[in-house]
Amino acid sequence: MRTLLISMGLLCTVITGLAQCPSRLQLHTELQPLLSNRQESASVVQQQTQLRSWLGRWQRCHGRADSSYVAALNQLAQTHIHLNDLPPAIRYLREAIELYKKPSLRLKTSALAMSYYRLGANLIYTNEEEQSIQPLLKATEIGQRHPEARRWAAFAYPYIIYYYSIKGDYEKSLLYAEQGEEIVVSMQDDIATSKFFHQKSQALTELGRYDEARRTLEHAIALIRKYPKLNREYASQERLMGRILREMGRAEEGLEHYLRAYHIARKNGNEDLADFANSLGQHYYTVGDYSKALTYYQEALRLNKNQSNTSIILDNIGLTYSRMNQFEKALQYHQQGLTQLSIAYTDTQRTSLPPAQTIRSEFQKEYFLVNVQDKADTWLHYAQARRNDRTKLRHALRTYMLADSMIDYMRWEHSQEGSKLFWRQKTRSMYEKAIHTCYLLNDPEAALYFFEKSRAVLLSDKLNELNANQLLKPEELEQEKGLRKQIADLQIQLSQRLPSDTALPRLRNRLIETQKQQDLFIKTLESNNPQYYRYKYDRHVPDLNQLRRQLAASGGDSQSYLTYFVGDSTLYGIYISQERVTFRKLNRSDYLRHQQEFTRRLISREQRNRHFNQYLGAAHGLYQQLIAPFAIPKETRLIISPDGDFIPFAALSLSPHQPDYLIRHHALSYTYSARFLETVPGSRSGWWSDKAFLGMAPVEYRTLQLATLPDSDLALKKIQKYFVFPRSLIRQAATRRAFVEQAPDYRIVQLFTHADADSARTPQLYFADSVLSLPDLAAVREFRTRLMVLSACKTGIGKHQRGEGVFSLARGFAGLGIPTTLTTLWSVENKAMYGLNELFYQYIADELPLDLALQKAQNEWLATSSRGNQLPYVWAGVVLVGRTDPIEEYSYGTVGIATLTLLLIVGLIGVPRYLGKRKRPLLPRIRQ
C-alpha cells in the first residue's frame, strides 16, 4: 500500500510538471522578441536572463534541439559579446556549431556561417589566434558556396588577412584579400569594405608595396569617414597612412596623419590610445628626435592594457635608450619586454634569454624576434662603446643565435615563398651585425654559422624535404607529389592571367583549397612520423671540422672553401683549408667599384676588344680584393660560395698588365652554401639507375619563332661517343614532355637549347614544342640525375633575392636534388659552347673530378684557340655549381637487368676484354 501511494505521488508530480511545460509552438513564439539585438547594457543583461530561462525550459520539457534552440544559443552568445564577456560567448558558439553537425536538424546555412565567423573573431579578441583561423576559413567556405551566407564571409575576410599578417605570412594575407575582395565589395557595406581594405593595406605595407598600400588605404578612409561614430577605425587608418608616407620618404606628411590619428583617438576616449602614442614615439625615433620619442613611449606604457603591446613599447624604450648610449637602462627595458611575451619566462636578469623552445610555442613570434634582435643590437653597441668588451660581445653573439632560431621557426610556419623571401630580406641586417660581432671576437667558426644561415636557406629547406620524403610510404609520397604539382600548376596559371581575366577567382579559390589540403597533409605527417619531422626541419649547419672532413674526402686532391658575405656596409670573407682558417674584413667600396667595371667590360666581345686594358685592371682589382688577402697556394682546388650574383672568378687576373687568369692556377667550382654540398640527396638506385646519358637538341624552334641552333645536333653526336647506350632526342623529338618524363632517370643530362633569364623575367628553357619555366620545375618528379649540363644562354642568372641568392634555372634544378650543374652566366657563343663541352666530357672520361675537368677544358681552349677566342667573354661564362666528385663507376650489381644480360651474352661469345672485370667505368676513355 505504501509503495502504491508513493508511485501515485510521483505520477502526480510528473503530470503537474508536464502541465506546466509550454508547447514547442509556445516556446517558439516566446523566443522571437528575445532574438533582437539590444543596445543598453541593462537591457542586454535582462535579455541574457530570459534566454537562459528559455533554454532551460526547452531542455527540461522537450530535450532535443531544433533551429529555435540553436538561434537562442547564438543570441545568448551575442549578448555576452556585447558585454565583452567573451569566454561564455565562445562556449555557446561552439555548442551551436556542434548542433549544426547533426543531420536530423534542418538549420540555416547562413546561421552556421554566422556562428563560425563570430567564433573565429572572438577567439582573436581573446588572444587565441591559433584556434581562430579554422572557424574563419569555414565561414568563407560557406559564403563562397551559398549566396545567403556571403555577408558572414565578408565579415570574416579582414580577420583572416589579419591572422596571416601577425604570423608574418603576408603573401598568404594578400592571397585571401584577392579571394575575398569581390564578395566584400558586392555586399555594398561601407564599414565592412573599409575594414577589409584597411587590413589589405596593412599587408601591402609590410611587404614594402607602399604605392599600392596608399591607394588601398585611401579607399578605406573615404568609406569610413562617412560614419562619425566609427572614429576608432578612422583613427587606425590615419595612423597606418602616417606610416606608409614615412616609409615613402614623406616624413612630414606622415607626421600630420600620425597626429590626426592620435588626437581623434584621444578626443573619443579610444581604448587603444596607447597604440597611437606608441606609433608617434616610433615616428620620432625614426627621425632621430629621441626625447619626444620617449615622451610618447612613456605615455603609451602608462595607458596600455594589452600584455603583448606592453612588450613592444618596452622594447621601443630600450632601443631609444640604446641610441642615447644609456645601455644598462636599455637592456633592462629589453628584458622587461621579453618577460611580457610569455608566462613561462619571468627572468628579469639583463643577461638572461628565454629558451628557444619556449619561443617556438608562442603565437606572436614576430614580437619575440624583434625584441631579441633589438637586445642583441644593444649588446653590440654597448660592447663597441666599451672598446669591444669581449664579455658584452659574447652576450650579443648568444642573443643573435637565439634570433636566428626565431627566424627558422617563423619560416617553417609560412607556406608562401613570397613571405619567406620577405623575411629573408628583412632579417639580412641581423646577419650582418652577427658576423661583425664574430669578427670583433675573431671567431671564424661562429661567423661561418651566420654566413651559412644568411644564404640559400629556402634551397636547403627543399633538399631537407626531399630527404624527408624518402621516409614516406608510397601512397603518401604520391599524395605529396600530387598536391605539390597541383599547387605549382595553379600558381603558374595565375601568374599568366591578366587582372581582368574572369577565370582568376576560380583559379585562386582552387589554389587556396589545395594549399589547405597540403597544410593538413603535412601536419598529419609531422605528427605521425617523427623521423619525417626531424629531417624536414633539420637546422644543422656544418661546422669547421665537418667542412674540413668533407673537403678532404673530395675526389683527387683535397679542396679549399672560400665564402663571402656582402652586407649593406661591410664585406667579409672566410677561407678554409686543411691547414688554416682565415677570416677577413674586406674593402666593400673598392670591391663594388671593380666589380661594376669588370661586369661592364664583360658584356660583349666588342667591349672586351676595345677596352681590354680597363677590363684587365678591373679583373686584377677584383683579384686583389677577393683572392689575394687569403694567400691561397697555387694549384689549390677552390669551392667558392658567393653572396648574390655569381662572378666568373676564372676570368680574374693575377696581373694588371697581361692576362694571367685565375683558371690557370686553380680549379674552380661554386656552391650555394656548404650545406648544399652536404645535404644534396644521394642518387637513388633503381631498375634504370644505369641509364647513363640523355642528350637533347631541338635545333629548330619553328613553333616558338626562335633562331635555329645550327650544329647543336652534331655537337651532341660528338659527346655521345663517351657513353655506353646513350639516348639522344634531336629536333622534333626534343620536346618539353620528353624532358619531363625521361630526364629524371638519367645520370647525366645534356641540353643544347635556348634559355632566357634576367633580373625581372622568370627563367625558362625552350624545347622544340614549348617552354619550361622555373616554377614548372616544382611539379617535375624526383630526379636521379648526377650532372645537369645546361648548354644554353644565361641559365645561371635570374632574379636576385636578397638573403637567398639568384633564382636561376641552375638553382631550380638544384632544388630537385641534382647535386651538380654546368651552367652559363651569359650568352656564350655556340662554337665555344660546343668546343668546351666536348673537352669537358673528354676529361670526365678520364675520371677526373668535375672541377678539374672544367679547368683542363678551359685551359686547353686557351692554349689552342685563336687570340680572339681567348677573350674571357668566350670561355669564362661556363661555370660548375655543386659537388665535384668524379662521375662514379658502377658494378654489375647495380646495372639494369637488360644491360647485364647483354654484357653476359657479349662475354659468352668470346670478347675477352669483358671477362674477369668486376667494374667498368661509366664513361670509357675514348679520345680522338
N, C-alpha and C positions, 0 to 999 in steps of 0.2 A: 504493500500500500504506500509506504514511504517513497519507494522508488518511482511509483506511478505519479505521485504528486510532484516529485522533482522534475520528471520528464515533461509533465504538463506545464510546469512553470517555465521551463526552458523554451518550450514551444511557443508559449505566450510572448516571451521576450523577443524571440525571433520574428514572430508575426508583427509585434509592435514596431520592431526596428525596420522591417520591410515597409510597414505602413508609413514610416517617417521618411523613407527614401524617395526622392523625386524620380520621375521617369527620365529616360535619356532625352526625350524631347524637351522636358522642363529644364534640364541641365544645359542643353544646347542654347535654349532661349536666355537663361541666366548669364551665360558666358559672353554673349555678344557685346553688352556695354563694357565689359571688363577688358576687351581687346583694343580699346582706344589708347593712343599714346598721350600721356598727360605731362604737363609742364611743371606744376608746382610740386615741390618735394613732399609736402604733407599729403597731397592727393595721391602721389605715387606710392607712398608708404601704405596708405589705405587700400590702394589697388593691390599691392602685394598681399596684404592680409586676406583680401577677398579671393584672390587667385589661389592661395594656399588652401583656403577653406573649400573652394570649389574642387580642387584636385583631390583633397582628402575625401570629400563626399563621393566623388566619382569612383575612387579606388574602393571605398567601403561598399558602395551599392552595386557597381557594375564590373569592377575589376579590369576587364580588357580595355586597352586604349583604342581610341579611334582618332579621326582627324581633329576633332574638337579638343581632345586631351592634348594632342601634340601642339595645337595652336596655343593652348593655355600654358604649356611649358615654355614655349618660345616667348610669350608675352611676359611671363614671370622673369625669364632671363633678361628681357629688355628693361624691366623695372629696376633690376639690380645694376644694369649697365648705366641707366640714367642716374642712379645714386652713386656711381663709381665704386660699387661693391662687386668686383669682378669675379672672385673665386666661385660664389654661388651661381653667377650667371654662366660661367664656363661649365659648371656641373650640370645645370639644367639643359644647356645646349647639347652637350654630349648625350644626355639621356634622350633628347628629342631625335638626334641623328640615329641612335641605335634603333629607335622605334620605326624610323623610315625603312630600315633594312628588312622589316617583316613583310613578306609578300602578301599576307592576308589583308594588309591595310592599304586603302586607296588614298594616297596622300598626294598633295600638290607638289609637282617638281619644283616650282618656283619657291615654295616654302623650304624645301630641302636646301636649295642654293642659298637662301637667306640664312639658314642655320649654319651652314658651312662658312659663309662669309663672316657672320658675327663671331663664330668661334675662333676663326683664324685671326681676325682683327684684334680681339680682346686678349688672345694669347700673346700677341706682340706687346700690348699695353701692360701685361703682367711679366714682361721680360722672359717669356717662354718662346722665343723666336724659333727655335729648332722645331717645336711642335706646331708652330703656326702655319708652316708652308703647305702641308698636305691639305688641310681644310680649305685654304685659299685657292689652291690649284683645283680642288674638287668643285668649288663654286664656279670657276671659269670654265671647267669642262662641261658642266651642266648648262651654263649660259651659252657656250658655243653650239650646243645641240638643240636647245629649247628656247625659242624666242621669248616666251613668257618669263624666263629666268635671266635674261640679258642684263637687267638692272643690277642684279646682285653680282654678276660677273664684272660689270663696270666698276662697282664699288671695290671689288677685290683686287683689281689690277694694280692700283697705286701701292697697296701693301706688298704685293709680290715684288714689284720693282724695288721697293724699299728694302725688303728682305735680302735680295741678292746684292743690293748696294752695300748694306752693312757687312755682308760677308766678303766684300771686295770683288765679287764676280760681276763686274759692270757690263761686260758683254752680254751676259745672260739677262741682266736687267733690261738692256735695250732690246733684246730678242722678244721678251714679254711685252715691252712697251709697243713694239711694232705689231705684235699679235693683237693686243688689246685696243689699239687706237681706234679702229673702225667701230668696235662695239661701244666704246666710251662716248665717242663723238655722236654716234647715232642716237644715243639716249637724250640728247639735247638738254642735258642737265649741266648748267654752267658751273656749279660748285664741284660736282664730280669730275668734270672735264678739267677744271683748273687744278684740282689736286693731282690729277693724272699727269698733266704736263709739268707740274712742279717736280714730281718725282723723276720724270724722264729727263728734265733739265739737270737735275742733281747727278744722274748717272753720266750724262754727257760731259758735265763739268769735271767729274773725277777722271774721265778719260782724256781730258785736255782738249775736247772739241768745243771750244768756247763760243765760236760764232753760232753753231747750231744750238748750243745751250742758251745763249742770249735770246735768240729768236723764239725758241720754245717757251722760255720763261716770260717773254713779253706777252705772248698769247695767254698764258696762265694769269698774269697780272690784270690784263684787260678784262678778263671774265670775272675775277674775284672782286674787283673794285666796285662792281655793281651792287655789292651786298655789304653795307656798312657794318652790319653785326658780325661779319666774319673777319674782323681786324686781326685775329690771331694768325689765320692763314696768309692774309695780305702781308703782315709784318715778316713772316718767314720767307715769303717770296722776295720781298725787297732786300732782305739780308742776303739771300743767295745771289741776287743781282749785284750787290756790292762786291761779293767775292769774285764773280765772273769778270766784272770790269777791272778789278785789281789784277787778276791773273792775266788780263789782256794788256796790262801796262797802263791802264787808265785809273790810277790810284785815287786821284782827286774826285773823279765822278763816282768811284766806288764808295768813297767815304760818305758822300751825300746819301747814298742808298742805305749804308750801314746806320747812319744817324737817324734817318727817317724811320727805319725799321725799329730802332731802339726806342724812339720817342712814341711811336704807335703802341708798342708793347707796354711801355711804362704807363702811358695815359689810360690804357684799357685794363690795367691790372693783370697782364698776361702772366700765367703761372710759369711760363718758360722764360721769364725776363732774364734769368741767369745766362741762358744761351746767347741772348742778344748782347749782353755785356761782355761775354767771353769772345764773341765774334769781333766786337770793337777792339778788345785787347789784342786779338790776333792781327788785326789790321795795323794797329800802331806798332806792334812788334815787327811786322814785316817792313814797315817804312823806317824803322830804327828809332822810334820815339818810345824808349823803354819805360820812362816814368809814367807816361799816360797808359801804356800797356798794363803796368802793374796796378794802376788805379782801377781800371775796368776789370782786370782779373780778380782783384780782391773783392770788388762788388759782386762779381759773378759767384765767387766762393761763398759769400755771405747769403746770397739769395737762393743758391742751388739746393734742390731737394732730391736729385737723382744721383745714385751712387756712381754709376759709370761716368756720368758727366763730371762729377767731382774729380775723378781721376784725370780727366782731360785738363781741367782747369789747373789742378795741382802741377801737372806736368808742364803746362804752359808757363806757370810762375817759375818753375825750376829752370826752364830754358832762358827766361828773361834774366834771372839772377846770374846764370852762367855767362850770358853776354855782358853782364856788368862786372864779371870777374869775381863774383861772390859765390865761389864754388861750393863751399860747405853748406851754405843755405840752399843752393840749387840742388845738391844731392839729397838733402832732407825732403825737399818737395817732390823730387822724382820718386823717392822711396814711398812717401805717403800716397802718391798716385798709384803705385803698383799695388799697395795693400788694399786699395779701394776696389780693385778689379776682381778679386776672388776671396770668398770667405775662407778658403783653405790656406790662404797666405797672409800672415799677420806680422811678419818680422819687420821691424822698423829700423834695423841697423842699415846704415848707408851702404855698407859693402855687401849686403845680402841680396840674393836674387831668387826668384821663385823657380822651382824645378820645371824643366821643360814639359814633363808630363802633366803637371798642374795646368799649365797654359793650354796644352792641347785640348783639354776637356772644356775650355771656356768657349762661349759662342762668339763674343766680340774680340776676335784675335787681333784685329787691326789696332784696337786701343792698346793692347799689350805690346804689340810690335813697335808702335810709335813711342810709347813710354820707355821701353827697353833701349831702343835706338838713341833716344834723346839722352838717357842716362849714360850710355856708352860715350856719346859725343862730349858730354860734360866731363867725364873722367879723362878723356884725351886732352881736352883744352886745359884742364887742371894740371895734368902732367907736364904739358908744354910750358905752361906758365911757371912751373917749378923746375925748369931746366931738365925736362924729360925724366922726371922722377919715375924710376922703374916700377915701384910698387903701384903707383897710380896707373901706369901703362898696363900693368898686368890686370888690374881691375877693369880697365877699358877693354882689353882683349877678351876677358872672360864674358863680359857683357855683350860684346859683338858676337861671340859664339852663340849665346842664347838667342840673340836677334836672328841669327841665321837659321836656327831651329824653327823659330816662328815663321820665317819665310817659307820653309819647307811645308809646315803644317797648313798654311794658308793655300799654297799652291795645290796640295793634294785635294783640297775641298772645292777647287774651281774646275768646272767641266768645260769652260770655253777657253780656247787657246788665246783669244784676244785678251782676256782678263789675266791669264798667266803672263803674257808678254808685257802687259801694263805693269804688273808688279815687278817683273824683272827690270824694267826701266826705272821704276820709282825707287827701287832699293839699290840701284847701282852705286850711288854716292856712299851708301853704308859700307860697301865692299872696299871702296877706295880708302875710306878712313880706317877700316880694319887693317888693310895692307900697310898703310902708313904707320899704324901702331906697331905692326910686326917689324917694319923697317927700323923704327926707333929702338926696338928691343933687340934688333939683329937676330930675329927668329925666323929663318927661312922655312922651317917646317910648317909653322902656323901660317906663314904667308902663302905657301903652296896650297894649303887647305882653302884659303879665301880666293886664290887665283882660280882654283877648280870650281868652287861654288859660284863664281861670278860668270861662268860661261857654259853654254850648251847644256843647261840643266834639263830643258824640255826634251832634248835628244836623249839624254840619259834616262829620263822617265820612260820614253818609248822603248828603249832597249831593256829596261827593267821589266816592262810589261811583256815584252817578247819572251824573256826568260821565265816570267811567272806563268805565261800561257802554256809553257811546256808541262806544267803540273796539272793542267785541266784534263777532264775526261773528254773523249772525242766529241760527244754531243754538246758539252759546254763550250768547247773550242769552236764548234760550228756556229753555235748561237752567238758567241762573242764576235766572230768574224762577220756574221750576217748583220748584226747591229752596227758594227763599225762601217761596213760597206754602205748600209742604208744611210747613215748619217753623212758619210763622205759624199755620196751621190746627191743628197738633198742640199748640202752646202754648196756643191758645185752648181746645181741648178739655180739656187737662189742668187749666187754671185753673177750669173749670166743674164738675169732678168732685169728689165728696166723698172724703175719705181712705179710706173703706170700700169704694169702688167697685172691683169686681173687674176692670174694664177698665183700671185705672190702669197696672199693669205692662206690658201690651201697648202702650199708647199711649206710655209712657215709653221703651220699647225702640225703638219706631219713630222717636221723636224723636232719640234718640241715634244711631241708624243714619243718619238723614237728615243730621244735623249732621256726621257723619264724611264723608259724601259731599260736603257743601258745603265742608268744610275742604280735602279733597283737590282738589276742582274749583278752588277759589280759589288754592291753592298752584301748581297747574298753570298757571293763567292768569298768575300773577305771574312764573313762571319763563320762560314762553313769550312774554310780551307786556310788555316793559319800560315802554312808554308807559302801559299799564293800571296797572302798579305805581306809576308816578310820580304819576298822577292820584289814585289811591285813597289814597295815603299822603302827600298834599300837606300839609306843615306850615306853609304860607305864612300869615302874618298881615299884613294891610295896615298899612303904617307911616303916619306922619303925612302925608307928601307924597301917598301913594297915596290916602288917605282924603280929603284935600282935593280932589284931582283928581276923585274920584268925586262929592263933594258939589257941585262946580262944574258937573258935567255933568248934574245933575238937572234935571228939567223946570221951566220957569218960573224964578223967582229961585233962586239957589243956596241950599243948605240948610246948617244947622249941626248938629253932632253932640254929644250930651250923654250921657255914660255914667257909671255908678255902680258902686262895689264896696262891699258891706256885709259886713264881717268880724265876727269874734267880739267885737272890742273897738274897731274903728275903722270909719269911713265916709269914702270918698274919692269925688271926682267929677272928671271931666275934660271941659272944654268946648272944642270945636274948631270954628273958623270960618275963613274965608279970611284974616281979618285977624290972628287971635291964637289962642293956646292957653293955657287957664287950668287949672291943676292945684290942687285944693283938698282939704284935710283938713277934714271937716265934723263937726258935733257929733252923734255917733251916739245918745246918750241922748235929746237933745231931738227928734231925728228919730223915734225909736221912740215917744216919748210922744205926739207929734202924730199920728203915723201910726195908732196904736191908736184914738185918739179920733176921727179922721177916718173910719176904717173902721167904727167902731161907729155913728156917726151916719149912715152912708151906706146902711145895710142896708134901710131901708124909707121909703116916703113919709111914714108917720106919724112916725117918728123925726126925719125932717128938718123936718117942720112944727112939732113940739113943741119941738125943741131947735136951731132954726136958728142962733141966736147962737153956741151952743157949736160947731156944725158950722163956721160961718164962721171962728171963732177957730182951729180946727184946720186948716182949709183955708189960712188965711193963715200959720199957723205952719209948715206944710209948704212953702209957697211961700218963706218966709224961709230955711228950711233947705236946700232943694233947688235953687231957681232964683235967688233974689236974689244969692247970693255970686258968681255968674258975670257979673252986669251984662249980661245979654243984651238987645240992642236990640229994641224992639218991631217987630212985623211980620216977625221972623225965623221962617223955617220950621225947626222943630226935629225932629230924629230923636232919640228917647230910647231908650237901651239900659239897661233897668232890671236890677237884680240880684235875682232872685227874682220874687215876685208883681208883676203889673202894677198900678200905681197910676193911677187916672184923672186924669192931670195936667190935663186940660181943665177939671176942676172945682176946681182950686186958685184961691184968690182973692188978688188983689194988695192988697185992703183987708180989714182985720179988722172993719169996721163995716157995709159994704154989699157985695153981691155984685159983684165985678169979676173975672169968671172969666178964667183964662189963655187960653181958647179965643178970646176977643175980640182977643187981641194976637198969638197965634202959631198957625200951622197945625202940628198935631202928628201924628206917627206914631211907631211903636215898631219896634224890631228886636231879634232875639235876640242879635245881635252884628254888628260891622262886616263880618265875614267872610260872614255870611248875605247881606247886601246885595250882596256881591261874587261869591259862589260859587254863587248860585242858578242852575241851568241855564237857559239861554235857551229860549224856546218853540220847539219843533221844527216845522218846516214839514212839510206832507204833504198828501195828497189832500183831507182835510177840515179843514185848519187854518183855513179861512174860517168854520167854524161859530162864530157869534158868541156866542149866549146860550142857556143851558139854565136854566129855572126849574122848581122842584119845590115843590109844596104839597099834602101829603097831606090836610090839613083835618081829617079824622076818623081816629081810631085805635081802631076797634072791637075789632080782634084784640088790641091791646096794652092796652086798657082805660085809655086816656089821655083827657084833656079835649080837646074839639074846639077848633081854632083858627079861630074864625069870621072871615070876610072875608080870610083869607090868600090865597085864590084870586083875590079881587078886587084885592088889592094887587099880585099877580103880573101881572094883566092891565094894570094901570096902568103897570108898568115895561116891559112888552113893547113898547110903542109907540116906545121909543127904539132899537129894533133892526130890522135887515133879516133876515127869515126866522128869527125866534126860535122856540124849541121849549119848550113848557110841558107838564109832566106833573102833572096835578091829580087829587086823590082817589085812587082805587084804582090809577091808573097810576103814582103816585109810590112805587114800590117800591124796596127795597134793591138788588135785582138790576138794575133800570133805572139806578139811580145808578152802580153799579159798572161797568156795561157802557157807558154813554153819556157820563157826566160827563167822563171824561178827554179827550174830543175837542173840548170847547168852551172858548172863551177866557174866558168869564165864566160862572160857575155860581152861581145864587141859590137858597138853601134857606130856605123858610119852614116850620119844623117845631119839634118839641120836642127838647130835649137835656137831658142830666143829667150833672153833674160835681160833685165836691167833693174834699177832700184825701184821702179814703180810697177812694172808688169809682173804677173805670175810666171815663173819659168816654165817652159814647155818644150817637149820633144816632138818632132814631126816624123810620121811614118807615111807609108805610101798612100794610105786612105784617110787618116785623121790625126788628131793631136792628142798627146798625153801630157797633162799639166801636173804641176807639183801636188795639188790637192788630190788628184786621181790616185796617187801612189798609196794613199791611206787605205784604198779598197783593194789593192793588189794582194794576192795571197802570199804566204810565207816563202821567202827566198832561201835557197841553199847555196846561192852564188857566193863564190870566194872573192872574185875580182870582177868589177864592172868597169869597162873601158868606154868612156863617153867621148867618142871622136866626133864632136860637134862643137859649134861655137858657143862660148860663154856658159858652159854647163857648170862652171864653178862659181858663178856670180848670181846675184839676186838681191832681194831687199834686205838691207842690214837692219836687224832688230837689236837695238842697244841692250846689252846684257845677255844676248843669246847668240849673236853672230849672224852670218849670212844664210838666208833661207834659199839655198840653191838646189838644183837638181841633184848634185852630188850629195848634199846633206839629206835630201829626201830619200835617196837610196840607202844612205847610212842608217836612217831611221827604220828601214825594213830589215836591219840586221846584216847588211852586206859590209864586211869588215874593211874592204879596200876599194877605192875608186880612182881611176886615172881620168882626170878631168881637165878642162880648159878654162883659162881666165879671160881670154878674148878671142877674136875671130882669127884663129890660126889658119894660115894658107894651106890649101888642100895638099899640095906636093909635100910640104914639110910634115903635115899630119900623117900622110901615108908612110913617108920615109921613116919618121921617128917611131911610129907604131911597129913597123916591121923590125927595126933594130931592137926595140924593146922586147918583142917576142923572141927574138934570137937569143938574147941574154937570159930571158926567163928559162929558155930551153936548156941553158947551162946550169939550171937550178940555183941561180943567184938570188939573194934577197931582192925584193922588188925595187927598193930604193937604189941599190947598186946597179940593177938592170937599167933603170931610167938614167942614172948618172952616166953609165957607159954608152948608152944610146945617144944622149945629148952631146957627150964629148966626142964620140965618133962622128956625129953630124958636124960638129965644129971643125974637126980635123979634115973632113973630106968635102965639105961644101964650098961653093964659091964665096967670095968675100961678102957679097950682098946677102947671102943666105946665112952668114954667121951673125947677123944682127940679132940681138935678143928678141926683138919682135917676132922673129920667125920661129924660134925654138923654145923660148923660156915660158911660153904660156901654157905648156903641158905640165901639170903637177900631179903628184901622187898623194892621196889623202887616205890615212888609215894605217892598218897593220902592214908590215913589210916582209913578213915571213915568206920564204920561198914557196912556190906552189908545190904542195906536198905530193910525195909519191903515194901510191895506194897498192895494197896487196891483193892477191887473188880473192881473199876472203871478203873483200868489200866490193868486188866487181859484180855488176848485174849478171844474172844467170845467162842471158843471151850472149853477152860478151865472153864470159868464162867458157861457155860451150864452144864458141868459135875458136878461141885460143887453144882449147884442148884438141879440136879437130886439126888445126894447123900443126900442132905439135905431133900428133899421131901420124900425119902424112910425111913427116921427116924433115921439118925445118929445125936443124939442131940448135940454132941460137935462141930458140924459145924454151929449150929444155933445161931443167935444173934451176931456173930463175925463180926466186921467191918474190921478188919485187921488180917492177918495171916503172920507169919514170912516166908521169902523166904527159910530159912534153918531151919526146925523144929529141936528142941533139941532132938536128938537121941544119946544116949550114950550107949556103951557096955563095 
